[in-house]
Amino acid sequence: MMEGIIAKYKPITLEEMSGIKLMNRIDTKFVTSVPRLLLLLEMARDSYRVQETGGLRVIPYSTLYFDTSDLKMFTTHHNGILPRQKVRVRSYVASHLDFLEVKTKNNHRRTRKKRIGLDAYDASKVSLRPGIAEPGVSDFLAQRLGVPAASLVPQLENSFNRITLVNNDRTERLTIDTSLKFHNRTSGCDCDLTGLAIIELKRDGRAHSPVLEMLRQLRIKPQGFSKYCMGTAFTRPDAKTNRLKPRMRLVDRLLKKDSVKQEKIIK
């Protein structure tokens, strides 16, 4: 159903997307169920275009997150400490491109992402340890990491599908992630959140946002959702999860709703 709705959208290419500069950017996340997402996609069709890459509009991604053996990065995020960092390999499955990324949120709550391409990435063998990592990786990490690269080990894998929408005025981007699945390399536990949809709105704070009113009509409220933290919380029984429990309960409630009727949502 989702691909059928997306097929009705007008496309926008990567080249056109590159010209969109959000100078006064505001990022907001929303969490909902797939049935409610389908209603949103129908409502947004005339106001948005969909990114198309290589003929695909629903793009598969996978990610491998690194952390220390005692989950220092996870715990720092859980406790709301700033500055904080995440280290991951993001893989664009369809195009066979892999990037090592370091995301840093500073004391002003601004997030900056730096990345380097990987030429011979193998998720089963990857290492960030100096002398073992791909050429250039050690220097890249040494310049940006607040912890020794040698202390980082692969912790959590995920996979998901992404749809990217751009409004007709090109003042915002909307990424929509579905089919989210996790595998924890330490615990061996898996978690399937296939019925969940993670929406992130990146917009120019000075411009009108068409989707915000649609989200309000559908009762989809802003909600923080870190894939690394939530995936770890659901797959590591020994991880600290006190502050994440309200979001974990929300996810459980959303996944129990197999269908949503439009007349019950839109007044």
Disulfide bonds with the S-S distance in Angstrom:
none
